[in-house]
Amino acid sequence: MTNMHHESRVVASLTDRSRENLHAATDGHHLVIGPGSAQTEAWIADGLELPDLPAMRQYRVDRTVAQLEADGYDGMIVLDPMNIRYVSDTTNMQLWVMHNATRYAWIGADGHVVVWDYTGCEFFSGHSHVIAEVRPAIGVNYFTAGDRRDEQMARWATEMTELITERHGHGARIAIDGAPIDCYRHLEAAGFTIGDGQRVMELARRIKGPDEIRAMRCSAHACQATMAEMLDALTPGMTERDVWAILHAGNIRRGGEWIETQILSSGPRTNPWMQEASARVIQAGEILAYDTDLVGPYGMMTDISRTWVVGDVSPNAHQRQIFDMAMEQLTRNVELLTPGRTFYELSHQAWFPPIEDYRHYSCLFHGVGQCDEYPCVYFPHAWDDVGYDGLVEPGMCFTVESYIGPRRGGEGVKLENQYVVTESGPELLTDFPLALTR
């Protein structure tokens, strides 16, 4: 993956060339995206509506443009692959490019979208009508550029400066969502005013359109079908990783993309929370708890948690008590997800057992879309240090978190569900049973 600087700077203009010609110009490669007909037919059979992907792409561009205009930006450079996905609906080695600055995009306040893709991968954008141009990327991290990094950085900045100046004039005000520090220095030297692009994108992404909700329902369906496979396979003697691997396999098989964490634990490892799956052998009668953190079909996240008792064993008194407390926290707090309520009110009106007696999750609620997204609603005791306010609005999607782990010891319980806020309140997106046993 080190040939990024050795091919000619061919620019594919998708407004002047059909997608068919683009495929022909890239040696006849054909990109097959999406979950596939077998999976989509299964969703339709279960009563789900499929998302209109061109409409979803346009909605996301329009949301981004509106936020750029509201914040007074002429456009922005995105390097976060989640934001590239949002403005273009294109992907390429999503996890790899998270730590290698070798893929990026521009979206102007005029709606003009340019994607710079990894060398030889320009054809990956042929399906997305919102993209005006595709260009080969210039790698500006040390892995791809080595001791020629300053040279490649200058080339990157020159090309970006020329594009922005041509479309928006000298001294444009732009945002960037995260780039190597020298990128900022070069662009500031070129006369641009630079602001926080991550804020722009989080605010743009916070309100989901109807096709995003349809896509999220498909992701939830795929995730929950895989969870059913996990539950059916779960037997004493499996390792935690044995169980976790089922979730990975089912997600990929159903058109999902990746899982952000490996948070699954059993028995004494369930308290404190946040431990990832290990080689520990699970015993009958123990609790198994997990958090999906799953980026599923269409790049939409399904982030829910369940806790089960392993084997054909009834829950003991301790397990039942803390499960009931976790259920109470979840069911009471979801009622707060109504339009017009503030994040401060979500925090300070939420119910949870005493902090001094029980360990809790890091937040009470958080947004969800392509991944964990704005906002993060903290506990009241943390509000003065890290809390921030805002409004719950229709179209926002939240997960409601609940973890109960007694400080005196013993197992802990993790539960979490995902909702979309409607005009009349929260609507459940994830209906896999909340139960300790089958």
C-alpha positions as CSV (number, residue, x, y, z in Angstrom):
1,M,0.0,0.0,0.0
2,T,2.9,2.4,-0.7
3,N,2.4,3.3,-4.3
4,M,0.4,6.5,-3.8
5,H,2.8,8.9,-5.4
6,H,3.7,7.0,-8.5
7,E,0.6,7.3,-10.7
8,S,-0.4,10.2,-12.8
9,R,-2.8,12.8,-11.4
10,V,-5.9,11.7,-13.4
11,V,-9.1,13.5,-12.3
12,A,-12.4,11.8,-13.0
13,S,-15.2,14.3,-13.4
14,L,-18.4,12.5,-12.6
15,T,-20.5,15.3,-13.9
16,D,-19.0,15.1,-17.4
17,R,-18.6,11.3,-17.7
18,S,-21.2,8.6,-17.1
19,R,-20.6,6.0,-14.4
20,E,-20.4,3.4,-17.2
21,N,-17.5,5.3,-18.8
22,L,-15.8,5.6,-15.4
23,H,-15.9,1.9,-15.0
24,A,-14.5,1.5,-18.5
25,A,-11.7,4.0,-17.8
26,T,-10.7,1.9,-14.8
27,D,-10.0,-1.3,-16.6
28,G,-13.6,-2.6,-16.4
29,H,-13.6,-3.0,-12.6
30,H,-17.2,-3.3,-11.2
31,L,-18.0,-2.3,-7.7
32,V,-20.7,-4.3,-6.0
33,I,-21.9,-2.6,-2.8
34,G,-24.7,-3.1,-0.4
35,P,-26.0,-6.2,1.5
36,G,-27.0,-8.1,-1.6
37,S,-30.4,-9.3,-2.9
38,A,-30.7,-12.3,-0.6
39,Q,-30.5,-10.1,2.5
40,T,-32.7,-7.3,1.1
41,E,-35.3,-9.9,0.1
42,A,-35.3,-11.2,3.7
43,W,-35.8,-7.7,5.0
44,I,-38.7,-7.1,2.7
45,A,-40.2,-10.4,3.7
46,D,-40.1,-9.3,7.3
47,G,-41.9,-6.0,6.4
48,L,-39.0,-3.6,6.3
49,E,-38.8,-0.8,3.8
50,L,-35.4,-0.5,2.1
51,P,-33.7,2.9,2.0
52,D,-33.7,5.0,-1.2
53,L,-30.0,5.3,-1.4
54,P,-29.8,8.2,-3.9
55,A,-32.3,10.1,-1.8
56,M,-30.3,9.4,1.4
57,R,-27.1,10.6,-0.3
58,Q,-28.7,13.9,-1.3
59,Y,-30.2,14.4,2.1
60,R,-26.8,14.1,3.7
61,V,-25.2,16.5,1.3
62,D,-28.0,19.0,1.9
63,R,-27.7,18.6,5.7
64,T,-24.0,19.3,5.4
65,V,-24.4,22.3,3.2
66,A,-27.0,23.8,5.5
67,Q,-24.7,23.4,8.5
68,L,-21.8,25.0,6.5
69,E,-24.0,27.9,5.7
70,A,-25.3,28.2,9.2
71,D,-21.7,28.3,10.5
72,G,-20.5,30.7,7.8
73,Y,-18.1,28.3,6.0
74,D,-17.4,28.2,2.3
75,G,-16.7,24.5,2.6
76,M,-14.8,21.9,4.5
77,I,-12.2,19.2,4.1
78,V,-13.1,15.8,5.7
79,L,-10.5,13.1,6.6
80,D,-12.6,11.1,9.1
81,P,-13.9,8.1,7.1
82,M,-17.3,8.4,8.8
83,N,-17.6,12.0,7.5
84,I,-16.3,11.0,4.0
85,R,-19.0,8.3,4.0
86,Y,-21.7,10.9,5.1
87,V,-20.9,13.4,2.3
88,S,-20.2,11.0,-0.5
89,D,-21.5,7.5,0.5
90,T,-18.2,6.0,-0.5
91,T,-16.0,3.7,1.5
92,N,-12.5,2.2,1.1
93,M,-10.6,0.4,3.8
94,Q,-12.5,2.3,6.5
95,L,-10.4,1.2,9.5
96,W,-7.1,1.5,7.7
97,V,-7.7,5.1,6.6
98,M,-8.7,6.0,10.1
99,H,-5.0,6.0,11.0
100,N,-3.5,6.7,7.6
101,A,-4.3,10.1,6.0
102,T,-4.7,8.7,2.5
103,R,-8.3,9.4,1.7
104,Y,-10.2,12.7,2.0
105,A,-12.9,14.8,0.5
106,W,-14.1,18.3,0.0
107,I,-17.6,19.5,0.3
108,G,-18.4,23.1,-0.6
109,A,-21.3,25.3,0.6
110,D,-22.3,25.1,-3.1
111,G,-22.8,21.3,-2.7
112,H,-19.7,20.5,-4.9
113,V,-18.2,17.2,-3.6
114,V,-14.7,16.0,-4.5
115,V,-13.3,12.7,-3.2
116,W,-9.6,11.9,-3.2
117,D,-9.3,8.2,-3.1
118,Y,-6.4,5.7,-2.7
119,T,-4.4,5.2,-5.9
120,G,-6.3,3.1,-8.5
121,C,-9.5,3.1,-6.5
122,E,-11.3,6.0,-8.3
123,F,-13.9,3.6,-9.6
124,F,-15.2,3.2,-6.0
125,S,-17.3,6.4,-6.5
126,G,-19.1,5.4,-9.6
127,H,-22.4,4.7,-7.8
128,S,-22.8,8.0,-6.0
129,H,-24.4,10.8,-7.9
130,V,-23.5,13.4,-5.3
131,I,-19.8,13.3,-6.2
132,A,-18.6,15.8,-8.8
133,E,-15.0,14.7,-9.1
134,V,-12.7,11.9,-8.0
135,R,-9.0,12.4,-7.8
136,P,-6.1,10.2,-6.6
137,A,-5.1,11.0,-3.1
138,I,-1.7,12.3,-1.9
139,G,-0.6,10.6,1.3
140,V,0.6,13.0,3.9
141,N,1.4,10.7,6.7
142,Y,4.9,9.4,7.4
143,F,4.1,5.8,6.3
144,T,3.2,6.8,2.8
145,A,5.5,9.8,2.4
146,G,8.5,9.0,4.5
147,D,11.2,11.7,4.5
148,R,9.5,13.2,1.4
149,R,6.6,14.2,3.6
150,D,7.2,17.9,3.4
151,E,7.2,17.6,-0.4
152,Q,4.0,15.6,-0.5
153,M,2.4,18.0,2.0
154,A,3.2,20.9,-0.2
155,R,1.6,19.1,-3.2
156,W,-1.5,18.3,-1.1
157,A,-1.8,21.9,0.0
158,T,-1.2,23.3,-3.6
159,E,-4.0,21.1,-5.0
160,M,-6.4,21.9,-2.2
161,T,-5.6,25.6,-2.4
162,E,-6.2,25.7,-6.2
163,L,-9.6,23.9,-5.8
164,I,-10.9,26.1,-3.0
165,T,-9.7,29.3,-4.6
166,E,-11.2,28.5,-7.9
167,R,-14.6,27.8,-6.4
168,H,-14.7,30.3,-3.5
169,G,-12.0,32.9,-4.0
170,H,-9.0,33.9,-2.0
171,G,-9.3,34.0,1.8
172,A,-12.2,31.5,2.0
173,R,-13.4,30.4,5.4
174,I,-13.1,26.6,5.6
175,A,-13.5,23.9,8.2
176,I,-11.4,20.7,8.7
177,D,-12.4,17.7,10.7
178,G,-8.9,16.5,11.6
179,A,-5.7,16.5,9.7
180,P,-1.9,16.5,10.3
181,I,-0.8,19.8,11.7
182,D,1.2,20.8,8.7
183,C,-2.0,20.7,6.6
184,Y,-3.4,23.5,8.7
185,R,-0.2,25.5,8.5
186,H,-0.1,25.3,4.7
187,L,-3.7,26.3,4.3
188,E,-3.4,29.2,6.8
189,A,-0.3,30.3,4.9
190,A,-2.4,30.3,1.7
191,G,-4.8,32.8,3.4
192,F,-7.7,30.6,4.5
193,T,-9.4,30.9,7.8
194,I,-9.8,27.5,9.4
195,G,-12.5,26.3,11.8
196,D,-13.7,23.1,13.5
197,G,-15.1,20.7,11.0
198,Q,-15.9,18.0,13.5
199,R,-18.5,20.3,15.0
200,V,-20.0,20.9,11.6
201,M,-20.3,17.2,10.8
202,E,-21.7,16.1,14.2
203,L,-24.4,18.8,14.0
204,A,-25.2,17.9,10.4
205,R,-25.4,14.2,11.2
206,R,-27.6,14.6,14.3
207,I,-31.0,14.7,12.5
208,K,-31.6,11.5,10.5
209,G,-33.7,11.5,7.4
210,P,-36.4,8.9,6.6
211,D,-34.1,6.8,4.5
212,E,-31.4,6.8,7.2
213,I,-34.0,5.5,9.6
214,R,-34.9,2.8,7.1
215,A,-31.2,1.9,6.7
216,M,-30.9,1.8,10.5
217,R,-33.8,-0.6,10.8
218,C,-32.1,-2.9,8.3
219,S,-28.9,-2.7,10.4
220,A,-30.9,-3.5,13.6
221,H,-32.6,-6.4,11.9
222,A,-29.2,-7.9,10.8
223,C,-27.7,-7.3,14.2
224,Q,-30.6,-8.9,16.1
225,A,-30.7,-11.9,13.7
226,T,-27.0,-12.5,14.6
227,M,-27.7,-12.0,18.3
228,A,-30.3,-14.8,18.0
229,E,-27.5,-17.0,16.6
230,M,-25.3,-16.1,19.5
231,L,-28.0,-17.0,22.0
232,D,-28.8,-20.3,20.3
233,A,-25.1,-21.3,20.2
234,L,-24.2,-20.2,23.7
235,T,-23.3,-23.1,25.9
236,P,-21.1,-23.6,29.0
237,G,-17.5,-24.4,28.0
238,M,-17.3,-21.8,25.2
239,T,-14.8,-19.0,25.5
240,E,-15.8,-15.4,25.5
241,R,-14.1,-15.0,22.1
242,D,-16.0,-18.0,20.7
243,V,-19.3,-16.2,21.4
244,W,-18.0,-12.8,20.2
245,A,-16.8,-14.3,16.9
246,I,-20.4,-15.3,16.1
247,L,-21.4,-11.6,16.2
248,H,-18.6,-10.7,13.8
249,A,-19.4,-13.5,11.4
250,G,-23.1,-12.7,11.3
251,N,-22.6,-9.0,10.8
252,I,-20.3,-9.5,7.8
253,R,-22.5,-12.2,6.3
254,R,-25.5,-9.9,6.4
255,G,-23.7,-6.9,4.8
256,G,-22.3,-5.3,7.9
257,E,-18.9,-3.6,8.0
258,W,-17.1,-3.8,11.3
259,I,-17.5,-3.8,15.1
260,E,-16.0,-0.9,17.0
261,T,-15.1,-2.8,20.2
262,Q,-15.0,-6.3,21.6
263,I,-16.9,-5.5,24.9
264,L,-18.1,-8.9,26.1
265,S,-17.4,-10.5,29.4
266,S,-18.7,-13.2,31.7
267,G,-19.0,-14.0,35.4
268,P,-16.6,-12.0,37.6
269,R,-15.3,-10.1,34.6
270,T,-18.7,-8.3,34.2
271,N,-18.0,-6.0,37.2
272,P,-16.4,-3.5,36.7
273,W,-17.6,-3.1,33.1
274,M,-15.7,-2.4,29.8
275,Q,-13.6,-5.5,29.6
276,E,-13.2,-7.0,26.1
277,A,-13.7,-10.6,25.1
278,S,-11.0,-13.0,26.4
279,A,-10.1,-16.6,26.4
280,R,-11.9,-17.2,29.6
281,V,-14.1,-20.3,29.6
282,I,-17.8,-19.5,30.4
283,Q,-19.4,-21.5,33.2
284,A,-23.0,-22.6,33.6
285,G,-25.1,-20.2,35.7
286,E,-22.8,-17.2,35.1
287,I,-23.8,-14.0,33.5
288,L,-22.7,-13.1,29.9
289,A,-23.0,-9.5,29.0
290,Y,-22.0,-7.6,25.8
291,D,-22.3,-4.4,23.9
292,T,-22.7,-4.8,20.1
293,D,-21.1,-1.5,19.0
294,L,-21.8,-2.8,15.5
295,V,-21.5,-0.9,12.2
296,G,-23.9,-2.8,10.1
297,P,-25.5,-2.7,6.6
298,Y,-25.5,0.6,4.8
299,G,-22.8,1.8,7.3
300,M,-25.4,2.3,10.1
301,M,-24.7,1.5,13.7
302,T,-26.7,-0.8,15.9
303,D,-25.5,-0.2,19.5
304,I,-27.4,-2.3,22.0
305,S,-26.5,-4.5,25.0
306,R,-27.9,-7.6,26.5
307,T,-27.2,-9.8,29.5
308,W,-27.9,-13.5,29.6
309,V,-27.5,-16.3,32.2
310,V,-25.5,-19.1,30.6
311,G,-26.9,-22.7,30.4
312,D,-30.2,-24.2,31.4
313,V,-30.0,-22.5,34.8
314,S,-32.4,-20.1,36.6
315,P,-31.0,-16.7,37.6
316,N,-29.9,-16.5,41.2
317,A,-31.2,-13.7,43.5
318,H,-28.3,-11.4,42.9
319,Q,-28.6,-11.7,39.2
320,R,-32.3,-11.1,39.2
321,Q,-31.9,-8.1,41.5
322,I,-29.4,-6.2,39.5
323,F,-31.1,-7.1,36.2
324,D,-34.3,-5.6,37.5
325,M,-32.5,-2.5,38.5
326,A,-30.9,-2.2,35.1
327,M,-34.4,-2.7,33.5
328,E,-35.9,0.0,35.7
329,Q,-33.1,2.4,34.7
330,L,-33.7,1.8,31.0
331,T,-37.5,1.8,31.0
332,R,-37.8,4.9,33.1
333,N,-35.1,6.9,31.3
334,V,-36.3,6.3,27.8
335,E,-39.5,8.1,28.7
336,L,-37.5,11.3,28.8
337,L,-36.6,11.2,25.1
338,T,-39.2,13.8,24.0
339,P,-38.8,16.7,21.7
340,G,-37.8,20.0,23.3
341,R,-36.2,18.4,26.4
342,T,-32.7,19.6,27.1
343,F,-29.6,17.5,27.6
344,Y,-29.4,19.0,31.1
345,E,-32.9,17.7,31.8
346,L,-32.0,14.3,30.4
347,S,-29.1,14.1,32.8
348,H,-30.8,15.6,35.9
349,Q,-34.2,13.9,35.5
350,A,-32.8,10.4,34.8
351,W,-33.2,7.6,37.3
352,F,-30.3,5.4,38.4
353,P,-29.3,3.6,41.7
354,P,-27.0,5.5,44.1
355,I,-23.5,6.1,42.7
356,E,-21.9,5.3,46.0
357,D,-23.4,1.8,45.9
358,Y,-23.3,0.9,42.2
359,R,-21.0,1.3,39.3
360,H,-22.6,2.8,36.2
361,Y,-21.9,3.3,32.6
362,S,-19.9,6.4,31.4
363,C,-23.1,8.2,30.2
364,L,-26.8,7.9,30.4
365,F,-27.7,8.5,26.7
366,H,-25.7,9.1,23.5
367,G,-26.5,9.8,19.9
368,V,-26.1,7.1,17.3
369,G,-26.0,7.0,13.5
370,Q,-23.0,5.8,11.5
371,C,-21.3,5.3,14.9
372,D,-21.6,6.8,18.4
373,E,-22.5,10.4,17.6
374,Y,-23.5,13.7,19.2
375,P,-24.7,14.1,21.9
376,C,-23.2,12.4,24.9
377,V,-25.4,13.0,28.0
378,Y,-23.4,12.5,31.2
379,F,-24.5,11.8,34.8
380,P,-25.4,14.7,37.0
381,H,-22.3,14.3,39.2
382,A,-20.1,14.7,36.0
383,W,-22.1,17.6,34.5
384,D,-20.0,20.5,35.9
385,D,-16.8,18.9,34.6
386,V,-17.9,17.6,31.1
387,G,-21.6,18.1,30.5
388,Y,-22.9,20.3,27.7
389,D,-26.4,21.3,26.8
390,G,-28.6,21.1,23.7
391,L,-32.1,20.1,22.6
392,V,-33.7,16.7,21.9
393,E,-35.2,17.0,18.4
394,P,-37.4,14.8,16.1
395,G,-35.1,12.7,13.9
396,M,-32.4,12.3,16.5
397,C,-31.4,8.8,17.3
398,F,-30.3,7.8,20.8
399,T,-29.2,4.8,22.8
400,V,-30.3,4.6,26.4
401,E,-27.6,3.1,28.6
402,S,-27.9,1.0,31.7
403,Y,-25.1,-0.8,33.6
404,I,-25.4,-1.9,37.2
405,G,-22.4,-3.3,39.0
406,P,-22.5,-3.5,42.8
407,R,-19.4,-1.9,44.4
408,R,-19.4,-4.5,47.0
409,G,-18.7,-7.1,44.3
410,G,-20.6,-9.7,42.3
411,E,-21.6,-9.8,38.7
412,G,-22.9,-6.8,36.7
413,V,-25.7,-6.3,34.2
414,K,-25.5,-4.3,30.9
415,L,-28.6,-3.3,29.0
416,E,-29.0,-0.8,26.1
417,N,-31.6,-0.1,23.5
418,Q,-31.8,2.2,20.4
419,Y,-34.5,4.7,19.6
420,V,-35.5,7.4,17.1
421,V,-37.2,10.5,18.5
422,T,-40.5,11.3,16.9
423,E,-42.9,14.2,17.4
424,S,-44.8,12.1,19.9
425,G,-41.7,10.7,21.7
426,P,-39.2,7.8,21.4
427,E,-39.8,4.9,19.0
428,L,-37.9,1.6,19.6
429,L,-35.6,0.5,16.8
430,T,-34.2,-2.6,18.6
431,D,-36.8,-5.1,19.9
432,F,-34.6,-8.1,20.7
433,P,-36.0,-9.4,24.0
434,L,-34.7,-8.0,27.2
435,A,-34.5,-11.2,29.3
436,L,-31.9,-13.0,31.4
437,T,-32.9,-16.4,30.0
438,R,-34.3,-17.7,26.7
